[in-house]
Each structure stands twice: as C-alpha cells, then as structure tokens.
C-alpha cells in the first residue's frame, strides 16, 4: 500500500465524506464556515488514544466556548467500536469512521509503521486544524497525547 503526497498548511482540505459514530454523514465541504479540528488516532480504547481523548474531554470547556469550532476524532475502527469508546469515556465530540483510511491517506497520516521488527500500515497520531475557508491552518504530526491539548490551545488561540 502507498500513501498520497501529504497535504500541507495552506492547501485546501480534501472534499471527503465520512460517517460519525452515530451514523451521521459528515462532509468536510459542508463544514465550511466553521473551524474544524480533526485528530487522527490509531485505535479506540488503547492507552495513548484513551489519554488523548480524555484530555480533550477534560478540557472541553475550552472548545465549548468557541461557537465556530468543531472537533472530531478520526480512526479506522467501525461505528460500533467508536460508539462504545465514546460512551465508555463520556466523550463530548464525535468520532469519524475512516475504515478505508481515505481521510488518513489524503492527509498523509496512513503510514508504514514498525513494531518489534514487524512492518505494518496504520494511522500516525496527528492533528489537523482546518480554517473556516476550508484551508489547512495547522498540522501536528506524531502527536504526544499528553501534550496535545497545549498545542491545540496555542494554535486555536483559545
């Protein structure tokens, strides 16, 4: 499997539509006029992903106070997995199903990884902020879960 050329700050976000954990269609183009945070994470209910999601949940007042801001988690798991993960940790934001890795691949976050000498493909923990005009405002690759919120607050000015 190969990835596409990674998108960069200033480029237009891809025009893709995914489903969220509740089965609702989410078309990125339909979100124009809003700032959108897409945080990509490898897998529901794993230690790093849980830390990252709960940090966002625990800091939700930062996001909730901003009227033109939407936050979505994105990973390859199905809606059933996302629904269970979201309910277990009482997450106030929706999770997008990227089971074909279309969105992760479009941003260049579907990458070859290595663990214990074995190579495999997976999501690189990364975050994208899309400006209200649909352009990419900021990208953070190889996000450290415990430092994620500080980066978001700084980049979003909240």
Backbone torsions as a table, in degrees:
resi	resn	phi	psi	omega
1	UNK	NA	141.8	176.9
2	UNK	-121.9	157.7	177.9
3	UNK	-104.3	163.8	175.4
4	UNK	-82.3	170.7	175.5
5	UNK	-64.7	127.4	-177.9
6	UNK	-59.7	141.9	175.1
7	UNK	-73.9	156.3	-177.1
8	UNK	-127.6	164.6	176.3
9	UNK	-55.2	136.2	-179.8
10	UNK	95.7	-20.0	177.8
11	UNK	-80.6	160.0	177.3
12	UNK	-72.8	136.5	175.3
13	UNK	-66.2	150.7	-178.7
14	UNK	-66.0	151.6	178.5
15	UNK	-93.7	79.5	-178.5
16	UNK	-120.9	154.2	177.2
17	UNK	-123.7	128.7	176.6
18	UNK	-126.0	171.2	174.0
19	UNK	-104.7	147.2	176.7
20	UNK	-93.9	-179.0	-177.3
21	UNK	-61.6	-21.7	179.6
22	UNK	-94.4	2.3	179.5
23	UNK	87.3	7.4	178.7
24	UNK	-83.2	140.5	175.8
25	UNK	-75.1	133.1	177.8
26	UNK	-124.6	107.4	178.7
27	UNK	-99.2	122.4	-177.9
28	UNK	-57.4	-39.4	-179.7
29	UNK	-63.8	-31.6	-179.9
30	UNK	-71.6	-12.4	-179.1
31	UNK	-91.7	1.0	178.5
32	UNK	-57.7	143.8	-173.9
33	UNK	100.3	-14.3	177.1
34	UNK	-118.1	151.4	167.9
35	UNK	-86.1	140.9	-175.1
36	UNK	-128.9	129.0	172.5
37	UNK	-102.6	123.5	173.1
38	UNK	-114.2	112.4	176.6
39	UNK	-107.9	122.2	-177.2
40	UNK	-93.9	131.3	-179.7
41	UNK	-138.5	150.9	-173.3
42	UNK	-66.0	-46.3	-171.7
43	UNK	-159.8	139.4	176.7
44	UNK	-58.9	143.1	169.2
45	UNK	61.3	30.6	172.0
46	UNK	-104.7	160.3	-172.9
47	UNK	-54.2	-53.4	-178.7
48	UNK	-65.3	-40.1	-178.8
49	UNK	-69.3	-36.0	177.4
50	UNK	-68.7	-42.3	177.0
51	UNK	-57.8	-46.6	-178.1
52	UNK	-64.4	-47.3	-178.8
53	UNK	-64.0	-42.1	-178.7
54	UNK	-71.2	-30.7	174.8
55	UNK	-63.6	-41.9	176.4
56	UNK	-64.3	-45.2	178.5
57	UNK	-58.1	-46.6	-176.6
58	UNK	-69.7	-18.5	179.0
59	UNK	-108.7	17.5	-172.2
60	UNK	-58.1	-28.0	-179.5
61	UNK	-59.4	-29.2	175.6
62	UNK	-61.7	-42.3	-176.5
63	UNK	-81.5	-41.5	-175.1
64	UNK	-61.6	-27.1	-178.7
65	UNK	-79.2	-9.0	-177.6
66	UNK	-102.8	114.7	-173.5
67	UNK	-69.2	-30.6	-173.8
68	UNK	-101.9	32.0	-174.5
69	UNK	-128.2	130.7	175.0
70	UNK	-121.3	143.9	178.8
71	UNK	-124.5	132.1	176.5
72	UNK	-134.5	136.8	167.2
73	UNK	-88.4	147.5	-178.1
74	UNK	-134.8	125.6	174.0
75	UNK	-154.2	168.9	-175.2
76	UNK	-76.0	-7.3	-177.6
77	UNK	-68.5	162.2	-178.6
78	UNK	-81.5	173.2	-177.1
79	UNK	-60.7	-36.7	179.9
80	UNK	-62.0	-44.9	178.1
81	UNK	-63.4	-44.4	179.5
82	UNK	-62.7	-42.4	-179.5
83	UNK	-61.8	-44.2	179.4
84	UNK	-64.2	-45.4	180.0
85	UNK	-62.9	-45.3	-178.8
86	UNK	-63.4	-42.7	180.0
87	UNK	-69.5	-41.9	-177.7
88	UNK	-58.4	-38.8	-176.4
89	UNK	-108.3	8.7	177.3
90	UNK	52.2	51.1	-177.7
91	UNK	-76.6	130.3	-176.5
92	UNK	-85.0	2.7	-179.0
93	UNK	-122.3	159.2	-179.3
94	UNK	-87.9	158.0	179.2
95	UNK	-114.8	131.0	-179.2
96	UNK	-93.0	138.7	178.8
97	UNK	-87.1	112.9	178.1
98	UNK	-117.3	53.0	-173.3
99	UNK	-65.9	-18.9	175.4
100	UNK	-102.8	7.5	177.9
101	UNK	58.1	24.9	-177.6
102	UNK	-63.7	-44.9	-178.0
103	UNK	-74.4	-44.2	177.8
104	UNK	-59.9	-41.5	179.7
105	UNK	-67.5	-40.7	-179.3
106	UNK	-60.6	-37.1	179.3
107	UNK	-86.1	-9.4	-178.5
108	UNK	85.2	22.0	-178.6
109	UNK	-99.7	-1.6	174.6
110	UNK	-92.9	104.3	-168.4
111	UNK	-129.2	160.6	174.0
112	UNK	-78.9	130.9	-179.3
113	UNK	-120.2	170.3	178.3
114	UNK	-141.4	131.8	176.0
115	UNK	-140.3	126.3	-179.4
116	UNK	53.1	38.4	177.2
117	UNK	81.2	-3.0	179.0
118	UNK	-100.6	135.3	178.8
119	UNK	-96.7	142.7	178.5
120	UNK	-156.0	166.9	178.2
121	UNK	-101.7	139.6	178.9
122	UNK	-164.4	178.2	-179.0
123	UNK	-81.6	129.6	170.7
124	UNK	-83.2	125.6	-178.7
125	UNK	-61.0	111.0	-174.5
126	UNK	-148.4	160.5	178.8
127	UNK	-135.6	140.6	178.3
128	UNK	-123.9	137.7	170.6
129	UNK	-111.8	124.1	179.3
130	UNK	-104.9	126.6	179.7
131	UNK	-71.1	165.5	-178.6
132	UNK	-59.3	-25.3	179.4
133	UNK	-86.0	3.1	176.8
134	UNK	89.8	2.2	177.1
135	UNK	-92.3	156.3	179.7
136	UNK	-77.2	119.7	-177.6
137	UNK	-89.0	-38.5	-177.2
138	UNK	-156.8	150.0	176.4
139	UNK	-136.9	134.6	173.6
140	UNK	-126.3	115.8	179.2
141	UNK	-97.4	156.5	178.2
142	UNK	51.7	50.9	-178.5
143	UNK	-61.4	137.2	171.3
144	UNK	-94.0	118.0	-173.9
145	UNK	-48.9	-42.4	-176.7
146	UNK	-73.7	-14.3	-179.6
147	UNK	-108.2	0.6	-174.2
148	UNK	-62.4	-47.1	-176.1
149	UNK	-63.1	-41.7	179.6
150	UNK	-60.2	-41.1	178.1
151	UNK	-64.1	-44.9	-179.9
152	UNK	-62.1	-45.5	179.5
153	UNK	-59.0	-44.4	-180.0
154	UNK	-65.4	-47.9	-176.3
155	UNK	-69.5	-33.7	-178.9
156	UNK	-87.5	-14.7	-178.7
157	UNK	67.2	37.4	-179.7
158	UNK	-111.4	NA	NA
